[in-house]
Amino acid sequence: MKKNILFIQGGGEGGYEADKHLVASLQQALGKDYAIQYPELSSDETAPDFGWPQQIGTLLSKTDDEIILAAHSLGASMLLKYLSEYVVKNKKIAGVFLLAAPFWEGKEEWKTGLKLKEHFSDTLPKDVPFFFYQCRDDEEVPFSHLEQYRKKLSRAAFREISSGGHTFHTDLSVLATDISAL
């Protein structure tokens, strides 16, 4: 029986198309024992969180009992927001894999709906392993964001990658290695 992965795209214009390459890399590295679901999220510009946490909740409600969650960039931060603010019922999450997750800070109004709550780590599922990945040369999300997550979520595993930019040079073999080890 194949293991199911739900992959949440990054944001921005063309984010879904751009991240197709990451999904293909992950699928190739994992092989035929894994099935990756990669639905396209739409952005509600009137919602402070673009409506992504709600869409993630809907997607999770449609999955099998056990799921592996992976997400890139804005999708990673919105997945973390969803998992820290809502209870996932009737699903076993085998692991959460977050690539280049922005840590939203600042007083700008547009960031309000994207920020995590102060003690978000206290409300995340306790029995689920969390993995964060960040390239030192990421041109979109500063490497310092990984350090912010490390301070807030010390129980997670953190993978620092020397180069690869924001899209990891479309090579998710390090992620595949961690998923395979679950």
Secondary structure, 3 states (H helix, E strand, C coil): CCEEEEEECCCCCCHHHHHHHHHHHHHHHHCCCEEEECCCCCCCCCCCCCCHHHHHHHHHHCCCCEEEEEEECHHHHHHHHHHHHCCCCCCEEEEEEEECCCCCCCCCHHHCCCCCCCCHHHHCCCCCCEEEEEECCCCCCCCHHHHHHHHHCCCCEEEEECCCHHHHHHCCHHHHHHHHCC
